[in-house]
Every structure is written in structure tokens, then in C-alpha cells.
Amino acid sequence: MDGAWALRSGVPRLIFAVAVGVWPCRCGIALDEEKVRAALAALQDSDGGNRRKHSLGLRQLQEELNRLERDSDRDRDGDRPDATLGNDEKEEDVDNESCDESNGSLNGTSVLARSFRSAYLAEETRRGRARKFGDKRRNYMEEKLRVDREVLRACSVPSVLPAWPGNTRQVAFLFMTEDGLDFEDLWDKFFGDASAYGAYSIYVHRAGNREKRLAERFSGWSMPWSATLPLSRWGAVELPQVETRWCALFGLEVALLARALQDPHNQQFVFVSHNTIPLKSFNYVYKQLVLDSSFTSKFCFAEPAFHKLATYETIRNELRRTCVFRDFWRSFSPRTLKHHQWVVLSREHAAIVVRRAQKALDTWHKSWIQAAPDLLHMAEGCSDESAPIDALLYDLEHKGSSTGNTWADLTRMGIEQQCLTFVLWRHCFTETRLEYSENIAKDLDAVLKHGELRMLTDREFNFFKSALKRELNGYPAIFDSIPIDYLWKLVQEGFMFARKFVKGVKVKVGDSEFSLDMVLPLLWDIVDDFNASQRVWSRLSIEGKPRPI
């Protein structure tokens, strides 16, 4: 206790004074967003070279888009025999026809044979491409569904006696990790500040290499396995390992819920990733989730996509600099909605998700297989971004209680549209105080440097595994460092958590850098909890910006 008190009252206090007091005074101009934005705008206007490069890049982008649309139109008119023939073959046919006509030797048999040959080649080319790309997409989908379904077969709602009246209600933290937590020291301070005994429970799943973990568990020289479990000092419980894959985590979510439901004291269930950090103190989280809203769930929905094809949608969002995290599914079913994975569930809703998991996965799959068909190596979105809400909506329909209006049903069920975990997707906070993106000219330079404008016309290009995706850093953004003023803005908003922080990330305070576990607890102490609770975003984009109090 004395050591912890010294840490919080000594050097960190001095750091905070520098961060919030002295440093802003010395760098007030840099922290004034309006002045900085105006200075940058003036700089860009005066730089004719950059402006010309920007215009050239946009013009090239528009030309590629027009070419893509023409190709799409030709595909829709694919009944023409020579629609998919190469240019050389077409020219050869034209030359042969001219020769035949000039020699007067054109006859019905040769024309018919040539037509059949052209039609046959066109159909074989189309089928070959469809098989090649269709197999990749289909195999991707089948693998993800297999993983989720195998885990779900072993899950069921536990029979649990109700908690004794007067017992402390708990928040269940469900950690989904690879091997451990990237910020365990920070989480130690988070749980160490809990004012009520038994106000939380912790469940951890580690998806690391199974063979390595088994060897570590049973070898004579290794450290006991229980000692390596993250947050074990706070009573963390390990979930037996289940199979997972990237973008196949709904089964794991259900397995964690089923385990946490065995404790009748758990009232709110919070999903947390290995690179998530707490932006508020435990007492703030507990008050908001348990004391003020224990019977509601919190979902962060996506805005709908404007196009059926992911390529068109991406181009539109890039040109307009609007949020790239979009819902392609609701255009196929108004009951299949896309939301961010990191939801918070009430106890009643957690039990429904477990009970209706199989049906929810089937419901989501019907929209998933249709959405964004131009993605040839993968599919749009993941099961954990829709199946939880699909389960709740299906349960309401099964009971005959649906109004037929999806949003009205959500309100009736006690679903609050709240984004409690901050994730920064590309262009999603444009023109807000949380904007954290590069100038468009710099983005275009990155695209041209990698030569990736071909992604608009080359259907085999896999953007999500490209170097360009990593350089653009917005799918979602990864923080390897963060300025103190931006971190302070996040703490002031209604977010409880934030993710995608690199292990060892530093907070920049003037010319110095400090660790998150040193700076964040100080910000928890000074944030205005009431004002923060009134600034909850309903979307992780400008559309969900909180209204003024």
C-alpha cells in the first residue's frame, strides 16, 4: 500500500503537472486545434507542388474508377461471344473476317464455327475465373464457420441458482488473449482501485500454441501454469482452450459467456482483448454498468454501406474521407446488423446469446455469403460482429414479441446504442476532436509508392495482406505512441476502454516519454466523471458524436 501511495503521489504527480500544466503553457499554440488546422491549411495552399500532386492523384484514382465501372458493365453484358476474349484473339478474328470478306469466301459454315469457338472460349474463361476465385472465398468461409460451429456444439446455458439478496453484483471481464495481456501492470492498477470487495470477476482465454502450453504445464522444470495466468492475483479463472481463428471468434465469445454465467453474481459481461487499455477507473466502470444500467446491454453499431461492392465502397469513403467501417449485411436483411465486437451484455442477454447461438450464426451466414462479392480472398466482416445481436433479435421473434421494426425491438429489449471501447478506423472521426489521420496528399503518396492503384482493377490483389494496408494504418489504427493531449481527449469522452495499443507504447509529454501505467491512473483521478458519462458515442464515427450537454 505504501509503495503504491508513493508511486501515485511522487514522480507521477510531477509528470502530470508537466503534462497538464507547464507543457500546455509552453506549447499552447501546438495544442490549439483551430490554429494548427489553419496553419496546415495555409501551408498546403502555398505549396503548389503538393497541390498538383494531390490533384494528379485524385484524377488518376477517378480514371481507375471509371475503368472499373466500364469493366463491370461489360461483365453484365457477358452474353456477347467475344466479351472475355483477349485483344490478340479479337484482332485475329477481325483480320480473318476482313480477309474472308475481301476474298468473297465467307460462308455460313465458317461463321457458325467461329461463333461457337468464341462462345466456348468465353464461357471456359468465365468458368475458370469463377472456380479460381470462388474456391478461395468459399474455403475461407467454410473454415470460419467450421471453427465457430464446433465450439458452439459444446456450449449450453448453465443451470444456476439466483444470487443471495444483498450480495455484491459483479462485472465479469472476459479477456480474449493469445498468450497474455500486453498491459497487465495497468490492469493491476485498475482492479487494485476497486472500492467494493467482490465487485468483479475475471475470465481469461489463451489461444496460444496448444502443444507448447501442454509441455509447459507438465514439464518438471517449468513454472506452475497457474502462476503464469494473467491477473491471477485478482482471482482470474482460465477458460479451457477452445479452437479459434482470426475472424472466427463468436464460438469463443459464447464459451466465455457460458462459463461466466455459472456465477450468479455476474450482472454485466464485458469483452476485452489482449491489447486493450482501461480509460477510466474501475469505480467509474462499475457505477455506469452495474449501479446505473445493470439490465441493459451496450452495442456499437456500424453505419450502412452505400454500395454492394467493397471496392466501390472503399473508393467512395476514401474520396469523401468518411468512415470505412461499414455494414454491408443489413441490405440483405434488416435483422442482420453489423456492430463492433467489443459489446457489453446484461445477464439476461448473455444467456440468450448462448441459447440462440447456433440459430444466430445461421442467420448471419445468409447475409454474409452475399455481401461484398468482389472480395475474392475472403469475406466481409466476422461472425462476432453480428451474431450476438442476431441471437437477441431471433429470440424476440421466436417469442412472438417482435414489432417488425428492428430499432424499436432493440429499444424494447433494453439494447443501448453505446460505444464503450474506442477503436480508431480510417476516417471515422474526421472533423471531430478525435480526428487522428494523415493528410490526403501523404496517403496518396503511399498508394503511388506501393503501386497499389492496381487494387481497383486487379481482382487478385489482396489489400488486407499488403504493405499498403500497414502503412495507411487505419484498419483499424495501431498506436505505437500517443501524445498526452490525444490520450486526455479519449479519457474525457465516454469511452471506458481503448484497444490496438502496441505493447510498451509510450505517452509523449513534450520532449519526454512515459509508460501508460504511469500516466493513465493520474488521468482517471482528475477526469470529470459526470461530464464523461454524458459524452458517450453511439457510433465510432462522426455520426455518433455526442450532443452538447
Buried (B, 14 or more C-beta within 10 A) or exposed (E): EEEEEEBBEEEBEEBBEBBBEEBBEEEEEBBEEEEEEEEEEEEBEEEEEBEEBBEEBBEBBEEBBEEBEEEBEEEEEEEEBBBBBEEEBEEEBEEEBEEBEEEEEBEEEEEEEBEEBBBEBBEEBBEEBEEEBEEBBEEBBEEBBBBBBEBBEEBEBBEEEEBEEEEBBBBBBBBBBBEBBBBEEBBBBBBEBBEEEEBBBBBBBBBEEEEEBEEBEEEEEEEEEEEBBBBBEBEBBBBEBBBBBEBBBBBBBBBBBBBBBEBBBBBBBBBBBBBBBBBBBBBBBBBBBBEEBEEBBBBBBBBEBEBBBBBBBBBBBBEEBBBBBBBBBBBBBEBBBBBBBBBBBBBBBBBBBBBBBBBBBBBBBEBBBBBBBBBBBBBBBBBBBBBBBBBBBBBBEEEEEBEEEBEEBBEEBBBBBBBBBBBBBBBBBBEBEBBBBBEBBEBBBBBBEBEBBEBBEEBEBBBEEBEBBEBBBBBBBBBEEBBBBBBBBBBBBBBBBBBBBEEEBBBBBBEEEBBBBBBBBBBBEEBEBEEBBEBBBBBBBBBBBEEEE
